[in-house]
Every structure is written in C-alpha cells, then in structure tokens.
Amino acid sequence: MKLMEQLQRYTPYNEQEAADLPKLIDFLETGETPFDRANTTAHFTASAWIVNRERTKVLMVYHNIYNSWSWTGGHADGEEDLLAVALKEAREETGVTHLIPVSEEPVSVEIITVNGHEKKGNYVSSHLHYNVTYLLEARELDDIRMKPDENSGVVWFSVEEALAASTEPWMVERIYGKLVEKAGKIDQNTSKI
C-alpha cells in the first residue's frame, strides 16, 4: 500500500507530527473503513498547501463551514491515493487547473478535530480527520473561482497575510505555520511550473 509506505518513511517535523504519525499508521492498519466517511468517528482526508513558485504566496479559500480562510482539501471517499484526492479537491475548490505536486511525498501529517456542523441540511457529528497534506505549486496568473457550496472566496495571500487571515488559532499555530516553514525550505529549483 503506497500510503503506508509513505507514512512509514515520513520523518516527523515537530512534536505534533511525532505524536500524530503513529496514530495515522495504526489507523491505516487497523481502522474500520479508514478511507470512507461512513466511518463517522474518523476517516482519512487529504489537503493541499498551494504555493507560488517562489513560495512567497499561498492560495487559500474562505471555508463556509469553518468561517475562516483555509487550505483546500477533502475526504478520501474510498480513494487510497491521497495525492490524487488533494489534487482533485484543490482543482474543485479553486478552479486552478495547472497544479503541480512539488513531491509525491506528504509535506505534513496531522489529526484534526472536526466539530459537529450542518452540511447540505444534515447534521454531521464531531469526528476526526486523519489528514495527509501535499505541497502543490500553481501559477498566480491562472484563473481562480469559488465553489459556492464549499467556499465563498479564493485569494492569493502573502505567507504573512495567510497566517493572519485564518481565524482558527490551532490551525495557524500547529499546521499553517509549519507549512510556511517547510515550504520555504524545499528547493525551488525542483519547480515544474
């Protein structure tokens, strides 16, 4: 299984990843339907941190459920190739068609708590997202568009503006800040855009 191999060779970047990574591996090995949201307690999701070639800007969406600027991402819904999920969700949520993975390897792993909420008129109970994040590059001049059933804005922010725009403190402190650091350290000469 490709994801298992990726997680087993993944090197945790910080305390949060060191705590979460073994749980992701265990859930992948022993979890009941880990790639299906029919598992209402926990399931795998994939996210994308979308940057420009210079890694000075981040493409974010205004997430309607969380009322905050955020990364793109979504449920695996049975798909075990989480990079494919991250690319699909990023395209759907931003309208950008020229998205290039900087690597096929994850750039971040995390377990995210999701509070109970309404979606399409139905209540969704609180649950966990066992999330794998990929670093994607996009061209700033490509057309962008909203996906009104999920977001109400798509904007390129400077990395500083991106951190300030999000109203989810835990995400900024534990996830987005880490992604800004990691993206800045990855060689830009690997860019394929």
Secondary structure, DSSP 4 states (H G I P E B T S, - for coil): -HHHHHHHHPPP-SHHHHHHHHHHHHHHHH-SSTT-TTSSSEEEEEEEEEE-TTS-EEEEEEETTTTEEE-EEEE-TT---HHHHHHHHHHHHH----EEES-SS-SEEEEEEE--EEETTEEE--EEEEEEEEEEEE-TTS-----TTTEEEEEEEEHHHHHHH---HHIIIIIIHHHHHHHHHS-GGG---
